[in-house]
Amino acid sequence: MPRRASYRITQCPDGRYTVTVTLAGGGTHSREGLASPAEVEASLSLLRDLMAACGAVLVEEPSLGLAAE
């Protein structure tokens, strides 16, 4: 069975972004201070490659109660 890691992207008050990853075992790691959506995507691309090399699946965590109206 493949391992699983989930990620969440949050925008900080200063306009920068943080990518937080939670591993199946419960460990959490963050990459803070990403300046643009392009930098976030580059970070996620590298993370996807690393997770694939480890046999893990990377999925985005669902939004926390932010439904489209």
Kinemage of the C-alpha trace (Angstrom):
@kinemage 1
@onewidth
@group {chain A} dominant
@subgroup {mainchain}
@vectorlist {calphas} color= white
{ca met a 1} P 0.000 0.000 0.000
{ca pro a 2} L 1.460 3.397 -0.937
{ca arg a 3} L 2.184 5.903 1.778
{ca arg a 4} L 0.312 9.176 1.825
{ca ala a 5} L 1.262 12.767 2.501
{ca ser a 6} L -1.096 15.707 2.419
{ca tyr a 7} L -0.362 19.379 1.957
{ca arg a 8} L -2.040 22.696 2.613
{ca ile a 9} L -1.197 26.114 1.192
{ca thr a 10} L -1.855 29.154 3.354
{ca gln a 11} L -1.345 32.813 2.609
{ca cys a 12} L 0.309 34.755 5.415
{ca pro a 13} L -0.642 38.314 6.441
{ca asp a 14} L 2.505 39.648 4.723
{ca gly a 15} L 1.321 38.207 1.370
{ca arg a 16} L 3.784 35.317 1.324
{ca tyr a 17} L 2.742 31.668 1.239
{ca thr a 18} L 3.428 28.634 3.415
{ca val a 19} L 3.186 25.021 2.273
{ca thr a 20} L 2.571 22.636 5.183
{ca val a 21} L 2.960 18.890 4.617
{ca thr a 22} L 1.646 16.206 6.954
{ca leu a 23} L 3.096 12.721 6.548
{ca ala a 24} L 1.088 9.538 7.152
{ca gly a 25} L 3.009 8.920 10.390
{ca gly a 26} L 1.902 12.294 11.748
{ca gly a 27} L 5.043 14.352 11.163
{ca thr a 28} L 4.494 17.886 9.892
{ca his a 29} L 6.925 19.995 7.881
{ca ser a 30} L 6.542 23.522 6.512
{ca arg a 31} L 8.149 25.619 3.814
{ca glu a 32} L 7.561 29.249 4.710
{ca gly a 33} L 8.136 32.557 2.969
{ca leu a 34} L 7.275 31.594 -0.600
{ca ala a 35} L 6.848 34.882 -2.451
{ca ser a 36} L 4.482 33.981 -5.308
{ca pro a 37} L 2.077 31.322 -6.577
{ca ala a 38} L 4.793 30.314 -9.087
{ca glu a 39} L 7.210 29.697 -6.217
{ca val a 40} L 4.544 27.637 -4.432
{ca glu a 41} L 4.017 25.524 -7.567
{ca ala a 42} L 7.768 24.982 -7.992
{ca ser a 43} L 7.995 23.854 -4.370
{ca leu a 44} L 5.046 21.477 -4.822
{ca ser a 45} L 6.547 20.077 -8.022
{ca leu a 46} L 9.751 19.184 -6.193
{ca leu a 47} L 7.735 17.715 -3.323
{ca arg a 48} L 5.671 15.575 -5.720
{ca asp a 49} L 8.874 14.225 -7.283
{ca leu a 50} L 10.358 13.407 -3.867
{ca met a 51} L 7.177 11.711 -2.682
{ca ala a 52} L 6.936 9.653 -5.889
{ca ala a 53} L 10.544 8.513 -5.435
{ca cys a 54} L 9.580 7.300 -1.943
{ca gly a 55} L 6.445 5.567 -3.208
{ca ala a 56} L 4.149 8.081 -1.507
{ca val a 57} L 1.059 9.809 -2.834
{ca leu a 58} L 0.741 13.573 -2.316
{ca val a 59} L -2.774 14.998 -1.967
{ca glu a 60} L -4.116 18.448 -1.166
{ca glu a 61} L -6.018 18.734 2.106
{ca pro a 62} L -9.611 19.896 1.690
{ca ser a 63} L -10.441 23.510 2.516
{ca leu a 64} L -11.387 24.225 6.100
{ca gly a 65} L -14.994 25.307 5.712
{ca leu a 66} L -14.457 27.727 2.836
{ca ala a 67} L -17.356 26.924 0.553
{ca ala a 68} L -17.958 28.863 -2.652
{ca glu a 69} L -21.070 30.970 -2.436
